[in-house]
Amino acid sequence: MAARSLRARRAFDIWPGFVDALANLLLAVSFVLAVFILAQFYLSQAISGRDEALRELNAKAAELAQMLAMERAAGEELRSEVARLSANLAQTTRERDAESAKSQQAAQTITQLRELVLSREESLKAAQGEIARLHGGLAAEKQVSMQAQTQIRQLNEQIAALRAQLAQIASALDAAEAKDRENQVVIADLGARLNQALAAKVEELARYRSEFFGRLREVLSDTAGVRIEGDRFIFPSEVLFQSGSADLGEAGLEELGKIALALKEIAPKIPHDLKWVLRVDGHTDTVPIQNERFASNWELSAARSISVVNFLSGEGVPPEHLAAAGFGEFHPLDPADTDAARARNRRIELKLTER
């Protein structure tokens, strides 16, 4: 009975210790939970700060990319403008030679600006590369972000300076364009005057040509085959030369003598400032030449026109107003392959024209 009572008392004594141990364990668990919650709070704050920094960096990267696109577009517009202005400046005349030095300086400045724009684009690309590397760590990201901000400020300052220079160049180019427009007006006026003068000279030459051809029509009215077509007086080759020859016959000398006489009558009436010339054109048919003197119809036609020029010069026509040309068979009046067409194509043409 006493033993049982002792065991009951011992069991009752163990229970308070067990309760104390359990209470201590609960306190330890509560402390650990409190520490864990506190650590979780600080960790979430740190992660939130890091996410915010990453968002700021991404926003700055997007801003830099937008600025790069804007600078590229501005660079393209600048290149287009420079190309257009260069093309306009290339068309200026001698009156704008005084502006050439300014244009050269503008071209040099534009070249420098192009190089500057390219260097700024490279700087922006380098800044983008630095921003991309920021994702490797938060500390490195902050450092590179500060560097990128510094570069952006510097680029903004340089871009402002660049725009100021572009404004100056645009002003200079506007002045050059105004000068160009003035020169164009002067050139147009000079061109109109020149055209009027040329028209007067052509009209004057046409009047003497008409008088000369009228005189030839009178003196050669009894010559068979001689005709006028447009501004040319046409002789059949048979009137002047034998077949395959460039030597003038008796009949040819007589007819050319009439022409020389008529030309000497008209020449003194033509003003000295009117640069005129009587062009003698030799033409043949398509039949190949077959003699030892001439290797081709071209040589025959040239030799015949030279014979006519030599004769007219010997008759007193000023040689500075004479010209000889050989066209061979390459400018026919009648392309048909008949005897009549070939006879028509064998000819000597006289044309009073401006030198």
C-alpha positions in Angstrom: 0.0 0.0 0.0 2.8 2.3 0.9 4.7 1.5 -2.4 1.6 2.3 -4.5 1.2 5.6 -2.7 4.9 6.5 -3.5 4.5 5.7 -7.2 1.4 7.8 -7.4 3.3 10.7 -5.7 6.2 10.4 -8.1 3.9 10.4 -11.2 2.2 13.5 -9.9 5.6 15.3 -9.4 6.7 14.7 -13.1 3.7 16.5 -14.6 4.7 20.1 -13.6 8.1 19.6 -15.2 6.5 18.3 -18.3 4.3 21.3 -18.5 7.2 23.7 -17.9 9.2 22.0 -20.8 6.2 22.2 -23.1 5.7 25.9 -22.3 9.4 26.6 -23.0 9.1 24.7 -26.3 6.1 26.8 -27.2 8.0 30.0 -26.4 10.9 28.8 -28.5 8.7 28.0 -31.4 6.9 31.4 -31.1 10.3 33.2 -31.1 11.4 31.3 -34.1 8.2 32.1 -35.9 8.6 35.8 -35.0 12.2 35.8 -36.3 11.0 34.1 -39.5 8.2 36.6 -40.0 10.6 39.5 -39.4 13.1 38.0 -41.8 10.4 37.4 -44.4 9.3 41.1 -44.0 12.8 42.5 -44.6 13.4 40.0 -47.4 10.2 41.1 -49.2 11.2 44.8 -48.7 14.6 44.0 -50.2 13.1 42.1 -53.2 10.5 44.9 -53.7 13.3 47.5 -53.8 15.3 45.4 -56.3 12.2 45.0 -58.5 11.6 48.7 -58.5 15.2 49.3 -59.5 14.8 46.9 -62.3 11.7 48.6 -63.5 13.5 52.0 -63.5 16.4 50.5 -65.4 14.0 49.0 -68.0 12.2 52.3 -68.4 15.6 54.1 -68.9 16.6 51.5 -71.4 13.3 52.0 -73.3 13.9 55.8 -73.2 17.4 55.4 -74.5 16.1 53.1 -77.3 13.5 55.8 -78.2 16.1 58.5 -78.2 18.3 56.3 -80.5 15.4 55.8 -82.9 14.7 59.6 -82.9 18.4 60.4 -83.5 18.5 57.9 -86.4 15.5 59.4 -87.9 17.0 62.9 -87.5 20.2 61.6 -89.0 18.3 60.2 -92.0 16.4 63.5 -92.5 19.7 65.3 -92.2 21.3 63.1 -94.9 18.2 63.6 -97.2 18.4 67.3 -96.7 22.1 67.4 -97.3 21.7 65.4 -100.5 19.0 67.7 -101.8 20.9 70.9 -100.9 24.1 69.4 -102.5 22.1 68.7 -105.7 20.7 72.2 -105.8 24.1 73.8 -105.2 25.7 71.7 -108.0 23.3 73.4 -110.5 24.4 76.9 -109.7 26.2 79.0 -112.4 29.2 81.2 -112.4 27.3 84.0 -110.7 27.2 81.8 -107.5 30.9 81.1 -107.5 31.3 83.7 -104.8 29.2 81.5 -102.6 31.3 78.4 -103.3 33.6 78.9 -100.2 30.5 79.1 -97.9 29.1 76.0 -99.6 32.4 74.1 -99.1 32.4 75.1 -95.4 28.8 74.0 -95.1 29.7 70.7 -96.7 32.6 70.2 -94.3 30.4 71.1 -91.4 27.7 68.6 -92.6 30.4 65.9 -92.9 31.5 66.7 -89.4 27.9 66.6 -88.2 27.4 63.2 -89.9 30.4 61.8 -88.1 29.2 63.3 -84.9 25.7 61.7 -85.3 27.3 58.4 -86.1 29.5 58.7 -83.0 26.4 59.6 -80.9 24.6 56.5 -82.3 27.6 54.4 -81.3 27.5 56.0 -77.8 23.8 55.2 -77.5 24.5 51.6 -78.6 27.2 51.3 -76.0 24.9 52.7 -73.3 22.3 50.1 -74.3 24.9 47.4 -73.9 25.8 48.7 -70.5 22.2 48.7 -69.5 21.8 45.1 -70.7 24.6 44.0 -68.5 23.0 45.5 -65.4 20.8 42.5 -65.1 23.8 40.5 -63.7 23.6 42.1 -60.3 21.8 44.9 -58.4 25.0 46.7 -57.4 26.4 46.7 -60.9 23.0 47.7 -62.3 22.9 50.8 -60.1 26.5 51.8 -61.1 25.8 51.3 -64.8 22.5 53.2 -64.4 24.3 56.2 -63.0 26.8 56.0 -65.9 23.9 55.8 -68.4 22.2 58.8 -66.9 25.5 60.7 -67.1 25.9 59.7 -70.7 22.3 60.7 -71.5 22.8 64.1 -70.0 26.0 64.5 -72.0 24.2 63.3 -75.2 21.3 65.7 -74.6 23.7 68.6 -74.3 25.6 67.5 -77.4 22.3 67.0 -79.3 21.2 70.5 -78.3 24.5 71.9 -79.6 24.1 69.8 -82.8 20.6 71.2 -83.3 22.0 74.8 -82.9 24.7 74.1 -85.5 22.0 72.6 -87.8 19.9 75.8 -87.4 22.9 77.9 -88.4 23.6 75.7 -91.4 19.9 75.8 -92.4 20.0 79.6 -92.2 23.2 79.7 -94.4 21.6 77.3 -96.9 18.4 79.4 -96.9 20.6 82.4 -97.8 22.3 80.4 -100.5 18.9 79.3 -101.9 17.8 82.9 -102.0 21.0 83.9 -103.8 20.4 80.9 -106.1 16.9 82.1 -106.9 18.2 85.6 -107.7 20.9 84.1 -109.9 18.3 81.9 -111.7 16.3 85.0 -112.5 19.4 86.7 -113.9 20.3 83.5 -115.8 16.7 83.3 -117.2 16.9 86.9 -118.3 20.3 86.4 -119.9 18.9 83.2 -121.6 15.9 85.1 -122.9 18.2 87.8 -124.3 20.5 85.2 -125.8 17.6 83.4 -127.4 16.4 86.7 -128.8 19.8 87.5 -130.1 20.2 84.0 -131.6 16.7 84.2 -133.1 17.6 87.6 -134.7 20.8 86.1 -136.1 19.0 83.0 -137.4 16.3 85.3 -139.0 19.0 87.4 -140.5 20.9 84.4 -141.8 17.7 83.0 -143.2 17.1 86.3 -145.1 20.5 86.1 -146.7 20.0 82.4 -147.4 16.8 83.1 -149.1 18.5 85.9 -151.2 21.4 83.5 -152.0 19.1 80.7 -153.0 17.0 83.1 -155.0 20.1 84.2 -156.9 21.2 80.6 -157.5 17.7 79.7 -158.8 18.1 82.5 -161.3 21.6 81.6 -162.5 21.0 77.8 -162.5 17.5 77.9 -163.9 18.6 76.1 -167.1 20.6 73.4 -165.3 18.8 70.1 -165.4 18.2 68.2 -162.1 19.3 71.1 -159.8 16.6 71.7 -157.0 16.1 73.2 -153.6 14.9 71.1 -150.7 14.4 73.0 -147.5 17.5 74.9 -146.7 19.7 72.9 -149.1 20.6 73.4 -152.8 21.1 70.0 -154.4 23.3 69.2 -157.5 23.2 65.7 -159.1 26.7 64.3 -159.1 26.5 63.7 -162.8 26.3 67.5 -163.4 29.7 68.0 -161.7 31.6 64.7 -161.9 32.0 61.6 -164.0 31.2 58.2 -162.4 33.7 57.1 -159.7 35.7 60.4 -160.1 36.2 63.5 -157.9 37.6 65.7 -160.7 35.3 68.5 -161.8 34.3 68.3 -165.5 33.8 71.3 -167.8 30.1 71.4 -167.2 30.6 71.3 -163.5 33.2 74.1 -163.5 30.8 76.3 -165.5 27.9 75.6 -163.0 30.1 76.1 -159.9 31.4 79.4 -161.5 27.8 80.7 -161.4 27.5 79.7 -157.7 30.8 81.4 -156.9 29.7 84.6 -158.6 26.4 84.6 -156.8 28.1 83.9 -153.4 30.6 86.8 -154.0 27.6 89.1 -154.7 25.9 88.1 -151.4 28.9 87.8 -149.1 29.7 91.5 -148.8 26.1 92.2 -147.7 26.3 89.7 -144.8 27.4 91.5 -141.5 30.8 90.7 -140.2 29.4 89.6 -136.8 27.2 87.0 -138.4 29.3 83.8 -138.4 28.1 82.0 -141.6 29.6 79.2 -143.7 28.7 77.5 -146.9 28.8 73.8 -146.2 29.4 71.5 -149.2 28.1 67.9 -148.5 29.1 65.0 -150.7 26.8 61.9 -151.0 27.0 58.7 -153.0 24.7 55.7 -153.7 25.0 52.3 -152.2 27.0 50.7 -155.0 30.6 50.0 -153.7 33.4 52.0 -155.3 35.6 49.9 -157.6 38.8 51.8 -158.4 42.3 52.2 -157.0 41.9 55.8 -156.0 39.1 55.5 -153.5 38.8 52.7 -150.9 35.2 53.5 -150.1 32.2 55.7 -151.1 33.0 57.7 -148.0 36.3 58.8 -149.4 34.7 59.5 -152.8 32.0 61.7 -151.2 34.6 63.6 -149.1 36.9 64.1 -152.1 34.1 65.5 -154.2 33.0 68.0 -151.6 36.7 69.1 -151.2 37.0 69.6 -154.9 34.0 71.9 -154.9 35.4 73.8 -151.9 38.8 74.2 -153.6 37.2 75.5 -156.7 35.0 78.1 -154.9 38.0 79.2 -152.9 40.0 79.6 -156.1 37.2 81.7 -157.5 37.5 84.2 -154.7 35.0 82.9 -152.1 36.6 83.5 -148.6 37.9 80.1 -147.5 37.0 80.8 -143.9 33.3 80.7 -145.0 33.7 77.3 -146.7 33.4 73.8 -145.2 33.5 70.3 -146.8 31.9 67.1 -145.5 31.6 63.6 -146.9 28.6 61.4 -145.9 29.1 58.4 -148.3 25.9 56.4 -148.8 24.7 56.7 -145.3 22.1 59.6 -145.8 20.1 58.7 -148.8 17.2 60.8 -150.1 15.5 57.7 -151.5 16.0 54.3 -149.8 14.6 52.3 -152.7 16.9 49.9 -154.6 16.4 51.3 -158.1 18.4 53.1 -160.6 16.3 56.2 -160.2 16.7 56.2 -156.4 20.5 55.7 -156.7 20.7 58.6 -159.2 18.9 60.8 -156.8 21.1 59.8 -153.9 24.3 60.7 -155.8 24.5 64.4 -155.1 26.3 67.5 -153.8 24.4 69.6 -151.3 25.1 73.3 -150.6 23.8 74.7 -147.3 24.3 78.3 -146.1 24.3 77.9 -142.3 25.7 79.4 -139.1 29.2 78.4 -138.0 
